[in-house]
């Protein structure tokens, strides 16, 4: 089995949100085993947490927005693409605005910051979801399919 991993040290990236135009600083921080990926809105009282989980997706128009209660994080897809692409399982992401910075419009700025932070293998096994049969979801004009591979 493969071990879970996080980053070695904090890393930050600042810029402007694509849709809101808000200035934002995003700071990646190491997190313990089985923590998952969690955004913290440091600009809001109590630093509310928003777990990067499909059950927390509240909008997919022009980008992916996740929320928990009144705390929303807009345009998370490029950040999460970098995290998943690097095989990071556990990460705390502090954000001082309601939208992640756009950078150059790709995942590259996030990927670069995470690579600079370095990686740490953790003392816990990775967890996988095994798809044994096709899964389909349809809502209005959107259809998603997940197929075994």
URFEN-V877339 format. One record per residue. N is the residue number from 1. SS is DSSP state (helix for helix, strand for strand, loop for the rest). NEAR is the number of other ideal C-beta (glycine too) atoms within 8 Angstrom. Layout:
N,SS,NEAR
N,SS,NEAR
This chain:
1,loop,4
2,loop,4
3,strand,10
4,strand,12
5,strand,11
6,strand,14
7,strand,15
8,loop,7
9,loop,7
10,loop,9
11,strand,11
12,strand,9
13,strand,11
14,strand,8
15,strand,10
16,strand,9
17,strand,17
18,loop,9
19,loop,9
20,loop,9
21,loop,5
22,loop,9
23,strand,8
24,strand,15
25,strand,11
26,strand,14
27,strand,10
28,strand,13
29,strand,10
30,strand,12
31,loop,10
32,loop,8
33,loop,9
34,loop,8
35,loop,10
36,loop,10
37,strand,11
38,strand,13
39,strand,14
40,strand,12
41,strand,13
42,loop,8
43,loop,7
44,loop,9
45,loop,3
46,loop,4
47,loop,9
48,loop,11
49,strand,9
50,strand,15
51,strand,11
52,loop,11
53,loop,7
54,helix,4
55,helix,4
56,helix,11
57,strand,9
58,strand,7
59,strand,7
60,loop,7
61,loop,4
62,loop,3
63,loop,12
64,loop,10
65,strand,13
66,strand,15
67,strand,11
68,strand,9
69,loop,5
70,loop,6
71,strand,11
72,strand,10
73,strand,14
74,strand,12
75,loop,13
76,loop,14
77,helix,8
78,helix,14
79,helix,12
80,helix,11
81,helix,10
82,helix,13
83,helix,12
84,helix,8
85,helix,8
86,loop,10
87,loop,6
88,loop,13
89,loop,11
90,loop,15
91,strand,15
92,strand,10
93,strand,13
94,strand,11
95,strand,16
96,loop,8
97,loop,11
98,loop,12
99,strand,13
100,loop,13
101,strand,13
102,loop,11
103,loop,11
104,loop,6
105,loop,6
106,loop,7
107,loop,10
108,helix,9
109,helix,12
110,helix,15
111,helix,11
112,helix,8
113,helix,12
114,helix,14
115,helix,8
116,helix,7
117,helix,12
118,loop,8
119,strand,10
120,strand,9
121,strand,6
122,strand,12
123,strand,4
124,strand,8
125,strand,7
126,loop,9
127,loop,5
128,loop,4
129,loop,4
130,loop,4
131,loop,10
132,loop,4
133,loop,5
134,loop,8
135,strand,8
136,strand,8
137,strand,7
138,strand,7
139,strand,4
140,loop,4
141,loop,2
142,strand,7
143,strand,6
144,strand,7
145,strand,8
146,strand,7
147,loop,7
148,loop,6
149,loop,3
